[in-house]
Amino acid sequence: MAVLVVNQGAEWNQELYQATFDRAIPDRTNPPAGLVAHFGAPGEGGGWQVIDVWETEEQFRRFLEESVIPAAKALGAPPFDSQVVKLYNSLIP
């Protein structure tokens, strides 16, 4: 079942997000298996947020553990919070 993932980092900014993204997904023409959509933007109260849609939570967790966390650690990035919810409905025109 598809999931919506909301990642928020109060101490993150655009530069740190971009550096982590570039390490985690070095070839944008070859996205990770299961990724449906990805959005990065400033957080409303500061920091940075990333919102993804994944085919399954397992695919998200695999990518997080194998790519995102190692990339963030290599950059000395602060931690971020992740929330995962099952999608009820979606519309992609």
CYANA upper distance limits for C-alpha pairs under 8 A (distance plus 0.5 A):
  1 MET  CA     55 GLU  CA      6.77
  1 MET  CA     56 THR  CA      6.06
  1 MET  CA     57 GLU  CA      8.44
  1 MET  CA     86 LYS  CA      7.34
  1 MET  CA     87 LEU  CA      7.95
  2 ALA  CA     53 VAL  CA      7.46
  2 ALA  CA     54 TRP  CA      6.12
  2 ALA  CA     55 GLU  CA      4.79
  2 ALA  CA     56 THR  CA      5.60
  2 ALA  CA     57 GLU  CA      7.86
  2 ALA  CA     86 LYS  CA      6.60
  2 ALA  CA     87 LEU  CA      6.18
  3 VAL  CA     53 VAL  CA      6.22
  3 VAL  CA     54 TRP  CA      5.88
  3 VAL  CA     55 GLU  CA      6.93
  3 VAL  CA     56 THR  CA      6.49
  3 VAL  CA     57 GLU  CA      6.63
  3 VAL  CA     84 VAL  CA      6.93
  3 VAL  CA     85 VAL  CA      6.00
  3 VAL  CA     86 LYS  CA      4.89
  3 VAL  CA     87 LEU  CA      5.61
  4 LEU  CA     51 ILE  CA      7.72
  4 LEU  CA     52 ASP  CA      6.36
  4 LEU  CA     53 VAL  CA      5.20
  4 LEU  CA     54 TRP  CA      7.11
  4 LEU  CA     84 VAL  CA      6.27
  4 LEU  CA     85 VAL  CA      5.89
  4 LEU  CA     86 LYS  CA      6.77
  4 LEU  CA     87 LEU  CA      6.57
  5 VAL  CA     50 VAL  CA      8.46
  5 VAL  CA     51 ILE  CA      6.11
  5 VAL  CA     52 ASP  CA      5.58
  5 VAL  CA     53 VAL  CA      6.68
  5 VAL  CA     54 TRP  CA      8.11
  5 VAL  CA     82 SER  CA      7.24
  5 VAL  CA     83 GLN  CA      6.14
  5 VAL  CA     84 VAL  CA      5.10
  5 VAL  CA     85 VAL  CA      7.14
  6 VAL  CA     49 GLN  CA      7.62
  6 VAL  CA     50 VAL  CA      6.42
  6 VAL  CA     51 ILE  CA      5.15
  6 VAL  CA     52 ASP  CA      7.14
  6 VAL  CA     82 SER  CA      6.11
  6 VAL  CA     83 GLN  CA      5.70
  6 VAL  CA     84 VAL  CA      7.11
  7 ASN  CA     49 GLN  CA      6.03
  7 ASN  CA     50 VAL  CA      5.54
  7 ASN  CA     51 ILE  CA      6.80
  7 ASN  CA     80 PHE  CA      7.08
  7 ASN  CA     81 ASP  CA      5.96
  7 ASN  CA     82 SER  CA      4.83
  7 ASN  CA     83 GLN  CA      6.96
  8 GLN  CA     43 GLY  CA      7.99
  8 GLN  CA     47 GLY  CA      7.95
  8 GLN  CA     48 TRP  CA      6.43
  8 GLN  CA     49 GLN  CA      4.93
  8 GLN  CA     50 VAL  CA      7.01
  8 GLN  CA     80 PHE  CA      6.04
  8 GLN  CA     81 ASP  CA      5.78
  8 GLN  CA     82 SER  CA      7.07
  9 GLY  CA     47 GLY  CA      6.13
  9 GLY  CA     48 TRP  CA      5.91
  9 GLY  CA     49 GLN  CA      6.85
  9 GLY  CA     78 PRO  CA      8.20
  9 GLY  CA     79 PRO  CA      7.26
  9 GLY  CA     80 PHE  CA      4.83
  9 GLY  CA     81 ASP  CA      6.87
 10 ALA  CA     43 GLY  CA      8.40
 10 ALA  CA     46 GLY  CA      6.89
 10 ALA  CA     47 GLY  CA      4.63
 10 ALA  CA     48 TRP  CA      6.92
 10 ALA  CA     80 PHE  CA      7.83
 11 GLU  CA     47 GLY  CA      5.79
 11 GLU  CA     48 TRP  CA      8.05
 11 GLU  CA     78 PRO  CA      7.10
 12 TRP  CA     16 LEU  CA      6.69
 12 TRP  CA     17 TYR  CA      7.28
 12 TRP  CA     47 GLY  CA      5.42
 12 TRP  CA     48 TRP  CA      5.75
 12 TRP  CA     77 ALA  CA      8.17
 12 TRP  CA     78 PRO  CA      7.75
 13 ASN  CA     17 TYR  CA      6.61
 13 ASN  CA     42 PRO  CA      7.75
 13 ASN  CA     47 GLY  CA      6.11
 13 ASN  CA     48 TRP  CA      5.93
 14 GLN  CA     18 GLN  CA      6.50
 14 GLN  CA     41 ALA  CA      8.22
 14 GLN  CA     42 PRO  CA      7.76
 14 GLN  CA     48 TRP  CA      7.43
 15 GLU  CA     19 ALA  CA      6.66
 16 LEU  CA     20 THR  CA      6.63
 16 LEU  CA     75 LEU  CA      8.50
 16 LEU  CA     77 ALA  CA      7.79
 17 TYR  CA     21 PHE  CA      6.50
 17 TYR  CA     40 GLY  CA      8.48
 17 TYR  CA     48 TRP  CA      8.07
 18 GLN  CA     22 ASP  CA      6.52
 19 ALA  CA     23 ARG  CA      6.88
 19 ALA  CA     75 LEU  CA      8.43
 20 THR  CA     24 ALA  CA      6.53
 20 THR  CA     68 VAL  CA      7.47
 20 THR  CA     71 ALA  CA      6.11
 20 THR  CA     72 ALA  CA      6.11
 20 THR  CA     75 LEU  CA      7.92
 21 PHE  CA     25 ILE  CA      6.27
 21 PHE  CA     26 PRO  CA      8.12
 21 PHE  CA     68 VAL  CA      8.18
 22 ASP  CA     26 PRO  CA      5.55
 23 ARG  CA     67 SER  CA      8.38
 23 ARG  CA     68 VAL  CA      8.47
 23 ARG  CA     71 ALA  CA      6.25
 24 ALA  CA     67 SER  CA      5.51
 24 ALA  CA     68 VAL  CA      5.86
 24 ALA  CA     71 ALA  CA      6.46
 25 ILE  CA     30 ASN  CA      8.36
 25 ILE  CA     31 PRO  CA      7.09
 25 ILE  CA     32 PRO  CA      8.00
 25 ILE  CA     67 SER  CA      8.45
 27 ASP  CA     31 PRO  CA      7.58
 31 PRO  CA     35 LEU  CA      7.39
 32 PRO  CA     63 PHE  CA      7.56
 33 ALA  CA     59 GLN  CA      7.40
 34 GLY  CA     54 TRP  CA      5.92
 34 GLY  CA     55 GLU  CA      5.44
 34 GLY  CA     56 THR  CA      7.31
 34 GLY  CA     59 GLN  CA      6.33
 34 GLY  CA     60 PHE  CA      7.94
 35 LEU  CA     52 ASP  CA      7.98
 35 LEU  CA     53 VAL  CA      6.85
 35 LEU  CA     54 TRP  CA      5.15
 35 LEU  CA     55 GLU  CA      6.97
 35 LEU  CA     59 GLN  CA      8.36
 35 LEU  CA     60 PHE  CA      8.09
 36 VAL  CA     52 ASP  CA      7.91
 36 VAL  CA     53 VAL  CA      5.78
 36 VAL  CA     54 TRP  CA      5.79
 36 VAL  CA     55 GLU  CA      7.13
 37 ALA  CA     52 ASP  CA      5.96
 37 ALA  CA     53 VAL  CA      5.61
 37 ALA  CA     54 TRP  CA      7.68
 38 HIS  CA     50 VAL  CA      7.76
 38 HIS  CA     51 ILE  CA      6.47
 38 HIS  CA     52 ASP  CA      4.96
 38 HIS  CA     53 VAL  CA      7.16
 39 PHE  CA     50 VAL  CA      6.09
 39 PHE  CA     51 ILE  CA      5.65
 39 PHE  CA     52 ASP  CA      6.73
 40 GLY  CA     48 TRP  CA      7.96
 40 GLY  CA     49 GLN  CA      6.37
 40 GLY  CA     50 VAL  CA      4.90
 40 GLY  CA     51 ILE  CA      6.95
 41 ALA  CA     48 TRP  CA      6.52
 41 ALA  CA     49 GLN  CA      6.05
 41 ALA  CA     50 VAL  CA      6.98
 42 PRO  CA     46 GLY  CA      7.05
 42 PRO  CA     47 GLY  CA      6.61
 42 PRO  CA     48 TRP  CA      4.96
 42 PRO  CA     49 GLN  CA      6.45
 43 GLY  CA     47 GLY  CA      5.69
 43 GLY  CA     48 TRP  CA      5.16
 43 GLY  CA     49 GLN  CA      5.84
 54 TRP  CA     59 GLN  CA      7.56
 54 TRP  CA     60 PHE  CA      6.78
 55 GLU  CA     59 GLN  CA      7.67
 56 THR  CA     60 PHE  CA      7.16
 57 GLU  CA     61 ARG  CA      6.62
 57 GLU  CA     84 VAL  CA      7.98
 58 GLU  CA     62 ARG  CA      6.60
 59 GLN  CA     63 PHE  CA      6.77
 60 PHE  CA     64 LEU  CA      6.55
 61 ARG  CA     65 GLU  CA      6.60
 62 ARG  CA     66 GLU  CA      6.39
 63 PHE  CA     67 SER  CA      5.89
 63 PHE  CA     68 VAL  CA      7.07
 64 LEU  CA     68 VAL  CA      5.27
 64 LEU  CA     69 ILE  CA      6.39
 65 GLU  CA     69 ILE  CA      6.14
 65 GLU  CA     70 PRO  CA      7.79
 66 GLU  CA     70 PRO  CA      7.24
 67 SER  CA     71 ALA  CA      6.61
 68 VAL  CA     72 ALA  CA      6.54
 69 ILE  CA     73 LYS  CA      6.50
 70 PRO  CA     74 ALA  CA      6.61
 71 ALA  CA     75 LEU  CA      7.01
 72 ALA  CA     76 GLY  CA      6.79
 72 ALA  CA     77 ALA  CA      5.61
 72 ALA  CA     78 PRO  CA      8.34
 73 LYS  CA     77 ALA  CA      6.28
